[in-house]
Amino acid sequence: MGARERERETYGFEDMTDVIVYSHGSGTGKPDPSIYRLVCERLQVEPADAVFVDDHERAVEGARAVGMSAVLFRDNDQVIAELEVLLAPR
């Protein structure tokens, strides 16, 4: 069993998400703009309609560079508060 299968079995990420994009499978990685565009393409959303969360500033900056809203993770309470603002009806 490979790492992907162990991850699927242990965490069930595929049951919690609409799409999973692995950098090693896509040939690119954060903060390369193409990986953010690939995720949006697979989700069938525009970058402006997506929110990205990561604990690395470079990755957050990469998402913002393609037009996504992005949150730098510091702790759960902070991320939840920022997401509530970003996702609030306008």
C-alpha positions as CSV (number, residue, x, y, z in Angstrom):
1,M,0.0,0.0,0.0
2,G,1.4,3.4,-1.0
3,A,1.3,6.7,0.9
4,R,-1.8,7.9,-0.9
5,E,-3.7,4.8,0.0
6,R,-2.6,4.9,3.6
7,E,-3.6,8.6,3.8
8,R,-7.0,7.8,2.3
9,E,-7.5,4.9,4.8
10,T,-6.3,6.8,7.8
11,Y,-7.8,10.3,7.3
12,G,-10.5,9.9,4.6
13,F,-9.7,13.3,3.0
14,E,-11.4,12.3,-0.2
15,D,-14.7,12.0,1.7
16,M,-14.3,15.6,3.1
17,T,-13.3,17.4,-0.1
18,D,-14.5,17.9,-3.6
19,V,-11.0,17.7,-5.1
20,I,-7.5,16.8,-4.0
21,V,-4.5,17.9,-6.1
22,Y,-1.2,16.5,-5.1
23,S,1.8,18.6,-6.3
24,H,3.8,15.4,-7.2
25,G,0.9,14.3,-9.3
26,S,0.4,17.6,-11.1
27,G,4.0,18.4,-11.8
28,T,3.9,21.7,-10.0
29,G,3.6,22.9,-6.5
30,K,2.8,26.0,-4.3
31,P,3.5,28.8,-4.9
32,D,3.5,28.2,-8.7
33,P,0.3,29.9,-10.0
34,S,-0.5,26.9,-12.2
35,I,-1.4,24.7,-9.2
36,Y,-3.9,27.2,-7.9
37,R,-5.4,27.5,-11.4
38,L,-5.5,23.7,-11.7
39,V,-7.5,23.4,-8.5
40,C,-10.0,26.1,-9.6
41,E,-10.4,24.4,-12.9
42,R,-11.1,21.0,-11.3
43,L,-13.6,22.7,-8.9
44,Q,-15.1,24.6,-11.9
45,V,-14.8,27.9,-10.0
46,E,-13.0,31.2,-10.7
47,P,-10.1,32.0,-8.5
48,A,-12.1,35.0,-7.1
49,D,-14.7,32.6,-5.9
50,A,-12.2,30.4,-4.0
51,V,-10.6,30.7,-0.5
52,F,-7.2,29.1,0.2
53,V,-5.8,28.3,3.7
54,D,-2.2,27.4,4.4
55,D,0.4,27.8,7.1
56,H,3.1,29.0,4.8
57,E,3.2,32.7,3.8
58,R,4.6,31.9,0.3
59,A,1.7,29.6,-0.5
60,V,-0.8,32.2,0.7
61,E,0.9,34.9,-1.4
62,G,0.8,32.5,-4.4
63,A,-3.0,32.0,-4.1
64,R,-3.5,35.8,-3.8
65,A,-1.4,36.4,-6.9
66,V,-3.9,34.4,-9.0
67,G,-6.9,36.2,-7.5
68,M,-8.0,33.9,-4.7
69,S,-8.8,35.0,-1.2
70,A,-6.3,33.5,1.1
71,V,-5.8,33.0,4.9
72,L,-2.5,32.4,6.6
73,F,-3.2,29.7,9.2
74,R,-1.9,30.5,12.7
75,D,-4.5,28.7,14.8
76,N,-8.0,27.3,14.5
77,D,-9.9,30.3,16.1
78,Q,-8.1,32.8,13.8
79,V,-8.8,30.9,10.6
80,I,-12.5,30.3,11.6
81,A,-12.9,34.0,12.3
82,E,-11.3,35.0,9.0
83,L,-13.3,32.5,7.0
84,E,-16.5,33.7,8.6
85,V,-15.8,37.2,7.4
86,L,-14.8,36.0,3.9
87,L,-17.8,33.8,3.5
88,A,-20.4,36.1,5.0
89,P,-23.3,37.0,2.7
90,R,-22.7,40.4,1.1
